[in-house]
Amino acid sequence: MKGRIQLEESKILVTGGLGFIGSNFILNLFDKFPGCSITNVDAEFTGSNKQNLAQIKSKKGYRYVKGNISDTTKIKKLVQTCDVVFNFAAESHVDRSIDEPKPFFDSNIMGTYSILEAIRKFDKKLIHISTDEVFGSLKSGSATEKDVFNPSSPYAASKASAELLVNSYFVTYGIDSIITRCTNNYGPRQFPEKLIPKVILLASQNNKIPIYGTGKNIRDWIYVLDHCDAILKACQYGKNGNSYNIAGHNEIDNITIIKSILKIMGKPTDMIKYVKDRPGHDFRYSLKTTKIEKEIGWKPKYTFEEGLRTTVRWYINNRLWWQNIAKKNMGRTK
Ligand SMILES: NC(=O)c1ccc[n+]([C@@H]2O[C@H](COP(=O)([O-])OP(=O)(O)OC[C@H]3O[C@@H](n4cnc5c(N)ncnc54)[C@H](O)[C@@H]3O)[C@@H](O)[C@H]2O)c1
C-alpha cells in the first residue's frame, strides 16, 4: 500500500499503546475515527499502565496483545493483518538509559528493525515516532529536518539509530514510511518518572522536589493531544519517505516549569532542592516546524498555561492511577 490512508476504515496497529503518548493517541484515534479498528501491542515495560486504556478494554474494534516488538514472529503476524503501524514502543527515559543502556538498544533499535522487516514483507505503511533529542544540544537556533544527528545519551542515540534504519528501508526497499520527531510531551497518563508528573506528585505529597544542576536546562513543551493530532495529520497528508518536526513552541527552563506547577498547586518554592547534575545533560533542544505547518497545515492548539492546568488537575483527580506506581518508582526525596 502506498500513499494516502483512510483512517476511518483502517486496521491500525499501535505499538507501545499502554504508555503515555500511545494511550492518548489510541483514545484520540477512536474519538476522531470511531469506525477504525486498533490492535495495541505492548510489552508492559516501565512506562506502561493498563489503567491508561481501561475505559476501552471491551470496546468493539479494540484488541490488546501483550508482546515485545523485537519478537519478529509475533510482529509479522500482527503487521500482516493491519494497514498501518504507528510505532510508539520504546524505552523512553534518559536517566534509565544512562544507568543501563542495553534495554534501550533492544527495544528502540532491534524492535524497530523487527517492525521494518514485517513492513517490507507485507508492504504496509509505517509511522515511526521519534524525538528532538536525536539532534543533541543546541545553544541557539532550531533544528530543521535536514540537520545532522548529534545524540548525547544512549536513549537519544538509540532513537537516532532507529531513524537511520527506517530511512535505509525506505531507500533500499521502497517501504511506505514517515518519521515524526517531537519535542517534550506533557499531559495526562505520563509515567511519574518524567519531570512534570513527578513534580505534581511530589508536591501533592509535600515532598522535596529535586532539580538537576542550575535548573536552567531548556526544553520545548507540547501538550500530548497536539502531538497526537500532528502524528495523525502526518499519516494522512505527509509525503512518503519524509520526516516531520513537531513542537509546541514553548521553550521553558526546568526551574520555571517547577515554579509554575507549584504556583498552580498553591505550594511554596522552598520545596525545591538542587541536586548534582546528570552526566551529559543536554542544555537545550529546539525544532523548526515550518515543514509540517506549510506542507500539512498543522499547528499546536493548546497554550502551555491551559495544558499545564489541565495536567495538574488530571493528576489531582486521578490519585488512584498513580498511587501504586509512585511508591515503586519515585522514592521519597524529603
Ligand atoms: N515523552 C516524550 O516527551 C516524547 C517526546 C518525543 C518522542 N517520544 C517518543 O514517543 C514514544 C512514546 O513515548 P512515551 O513517552 O509514551 O513513552 P512511555 O515510556 O510512556 O511508553 C512506552 C511504551 O512502550 C512499551 N514498550 C517499550 N519497549 C517495548 C517493546 N520492546 N515491545 C513492546 N512494547 C514496548 C512500554 O511498555 C510502554 O508502554 C517513544 O518512541 C518516545 O521515544 C516521546
The ligand as an ORCA input file, in Angstrom:
! r2SCAN-3c Opt
* xyz 0 1
  N       7.514     11.570     26.124
  C       8.062     12.469     25.313
  O       8.224     13.632     25.694
  C       8.463     12.091     23.909
  C       8.875     13.102     23.030
  C       9.214     12.756     21.713
  C       9.143     11.436     21.299
  N       8.755     10.464     22.186
  C       8.676      9.084     21.701
  O       7.308      8.698     21.780
  C       7.212      7.301     22.049
  C       6.343      7.059     23.268
  O       6.899      7.742     24.384
  P       6.157      7.744     25.802
  O       6.567      8.975     26.491
  O       4.727      7.432     25.607
  O       6.883      6.514     26.497
  P       6.348      5.541     27.642
  O       7.583      5.049     28.315
  O       5.283      6.193     28.446
  O       5.675      4.338     26.833
  C       6.421      3.449     26.055
  C       5.620      2.165     25.924
  O       6.345      1.289     25.051
  C       6.314     -0.009     25.619
  N       7.495     -0.744     25.142
  C       8.801     -0.464     25.390
  N       9.590     -1.367     24.781
  C       8.759     -2.233     24.147
  C       8.968     -3.387     23.351
  N      10.206     -3.844     23.106
  N       7.889     -4.024     22.842
  C       6.625     -3.586     23.081
  N       6.361     -2.504     23.853
  C       7.422     -1.839     24.376
  C       6.299      0.189     27.120
  O       5.804     -0.967     27.788
  C       5.411      1.421     27.247
  O       4.053      1.051     27.383
  C       8.652      6.805     22.216
  O       9.065      6.256     20.988
  C       9.443      8.066     22.529
  O      10.771      7.948     22.108
  C       8.413     10.760     23.479
*
